[in-house]
Each structure stands twice: as structure tokens, then as C-alpha cells.
Amino acid sequence: MLHEFKLRRSVSEATQNIKMAWGEDSANERTVRRWYQKFRVGDVDLEDKDRSGRPAKCDDGRLKERVEADSRGTVREMGRELQISRTTISRHIEAIGKVKKLDKWVPHELTEEQQRCRLDICSSLTIRNENDPFLDRVITCDEKWILYTILEE
């Protein structure tokens, strides 16, 4: 933006140029206008200044080490230990690709082997269901399975 400002481009021209270079979601006119106002008064510092409400800095590497060291740790415990809010911890855990499954932090993405294994299981269950239809008796929700039986009188 500073480059666009120094070239004396208008806010809308700068916004278009930034979007062409960095993608549609990279900037909007309101943001560019706010930065242009800073530049006009001589403030060309590109770092955000400390202010109330500013998100706490979270070291993703340290957080990842903490999660991998204790995969059963809670967001509250990690927040207390790292002195960061639970909301910030949750956001950064998602950013490092972890989700909590069965009370344990695990990678969000499946490995190739896990994908292959799931495909094999699905194929075998599909073949089994053709011979003995059982899937209409299974209710699923996310990764928890519940089996129910209808008793005939």
C-alpha cells in the first residue's frame, strides 16, 4: 500500500492493484483508505502499534510442542501455561492443523495410509451391505456410532 501511495494512486486504484497481485480477499477499500490516512500524516510505520484488545501473540511452534507433549491437555490449561486467552489458543490450535477427537489433540489431516485404510473398510462394508443390508440399521453422527435394534412383537 505504501508503494501505491507513493506512486500517488487513488484508493480505488491501489485496492484494485493489490487485489490483482495478492488475490480478491487481500484488501478492501476501507482498509486501504485507513492506511492512506496514516501515510498522509507521515506515519509510514507498517507494524501495528500495541492497543487494547489487540490479539495476544502466540508462538505456534511452542503451542505445537505443548500439544504434542500432552495430547490430552485442555485449552484452559494451555492458556494458563502460555498466558494466552482460551479463544486465542483455540484459533491457533486450528491454525496448526489440530482437532480434538476422543479427548485427544490429533492432526486434522489424514495420512495416505489412513485414507487407504478408510477406503478399504468402506469398500468392504459396501460389499457386505449388498449381501446382508445392515447400513439402514446404523445411525451416525460425526465419528460416533450408535447401533439400534427394532424389536418385533
C-alpha positions in Angstrom: 0.0 0.0 0.0 2.8 2.4 0.8 4.2 1.8 -2.7 0.8 2.6 -4.2 0.5 5.7 -2.0 4.0 6.9 -3.1 3.0 6.5 -6.7 0.1 8.8 -6.0 -2.5 6.2 -6.9 -6.1 6.7 -5.7 -7.5 4.4 -3.0 -9.7 2.5 -5.6 -6.7 2.1 -8.0 -4.5 0.9 -5.1 -7.2 -1.5 -4.0 -7.6 -3.0 -7.5 -3.8 -3.4 -7.9 -3.4 -5.1 -4.5 -6.3 -7.5 -5.3 -4.7 -8.3 -8.7 -1.4 -9.0 -7.1 -2.5 -10.7 -3.9 -6.0 -12.1 -4.6 -9.6 -10.9 -4.1 -9.6 -11.2 -0.3 -6.3 -9.4 0.3 -7.7 -5.9 0.8 -10.7 -3.7 0.6 -11.2 0.0 0.0 -11.9 0.8 3.6 -8.6 -0.8 4.8 -6.6 1.0 2.0 -8.3 4.3 2.9 -7.3 3.8 6.6 -3.7 3.2 5.7 -3.6 6.1 3.3 -4.8 8.4 6.1 -1.8 7.2 8.2 0.6 7.8 5.4 -0.8 11.3 4.8 0.2 12.4 8.3 3.7 11.0 7.9 3.2 7.7 9.7 4.8 5.1 7.4 5.4 2.5 10.2 4.0 -0.7 8.8 3.9 -2.5 12.1 0.7 -2.5 14.2 1.1 -0.5 17.4 0.1 -2.0 20.7 -3.5 -1.2 21.6 -6.1 -2.6 24.0 -8.0 -5.5 22.5 -5.1 -6.5 20.3 -4.8 -10.3 19.9 -2.1 -11.8 22.1 1.0 -13.1 20.4 1.0 -16.8 20.3 4.1 -18.8 19.4 2.7 -21.6 17.2 5.9 -23.6 17.5 5.7 -23.6 21.3 2.0 -24.3 21.2 2.5 -27.3 18.8 5.2 -28.7 21.1 2.9 -28.3 24.1 0.0 -30.1 22.3 2.3 -32.9 21.1 3.8 -33.3 24.6 0.4 -33.7 26.2 -2.3 -34.5 23.6 -4.9 -34.7 26.4 -4.3 -31.2 27.7 -7.2 -28.7 27.7 -7.4 -25.3 26.1 -7.8 -23.8 29.6 -4.6 -25.5 30.8 -2.6 -24.4 27.8 -4.0 -20.8 28.1 -2.9 -20.7 31.7 0.5 -22.1 31.0 1.2 -19.9 28.0 -0.6 -16.8 29.5 -2.9 -16.5 26.4 -6.7 -16.5 26.2 -8.6 -19.7 25.5 -10.0 -18.1 22.3 -6.5 -17.3 21.0 -5.3 -20.8 21.9 -8.3 -22.4 20.1 -7.7 -20.3 17.0 -4.0 -21.2 16.9 -4.6 -24.9 17.5 -6.8 -24.9 14.4 -4.1 -23.0 12.5 -1.5 -25.6 13.3 -3.9 -28.3 12.0 -5.0 -30.0 15.2 -8.5 -31.0 16.3 -9.7 -32.7 19.5 -11.1 -36.2 18.9 -12.0 -38.6 21.7 -10.5 -36.1 24.2 -7.1 -36.1 22.4 -5.5 -33.5 20.1 -4.8 -35.1 16.8 -3.7 -33.9 13.3 -6.7 -32.6 11.3 -5.5 -34.2 8.0 -5.4 -37.9 7.4 -2.2 -39.6 6.3 -2.1 -41.5 3.0 -2.2 -44.8 4.9 -5.2 -43.7 6.9 -7.0 -42.6 3.8 -6.2 -46.0 2.1 -7.4 -47.9 5.2 -10.7 -46.0 5.3 -11.2 -46.6 1.6 -10.6 -50.4 2.1 -13.0 -50.5 5.0 -15.7 -48.6 3.1 -15.3 -50.9 0.1 -15.6 -54.0 2.3 -18.7 -52.6 4.1 -20.4 -51.7 0.8 -19.9 -55.3 -0.5 -21.1 -56.7 2.8 -24.2 -54.5 2.7 -25.1 -55.8 -0.7 -25.3 -59.4 0.7 -26.8 -58.5 4.1 -28.3 -55.0 4.2 -27.2 -53.6 7.6 -26.5 -50.0 7.0 -30.1 -49.0 7.3 -29.8 -50.1 10.9 -26.9 -47.7 11.7 -27.2 -44.1 12.8 -24.1 -42.0 12.5 -23.2 -38.5 13.7 -19.6 -37.3 13.1 -17.4 -40.1 14.3 -19.6 -41.6 17.0 -21.6 -44.7 16.0 -24.9 -45.7 17.6 -26.4 -49.1 16.8 -30.1 -49.6 17.4 -32.3 -52.7 17.1 -36.1 -52.7 16.5 -37.7 -55.5 18.5 -40.6 -57.2 16.7 -43.5 -58.2 18.8 
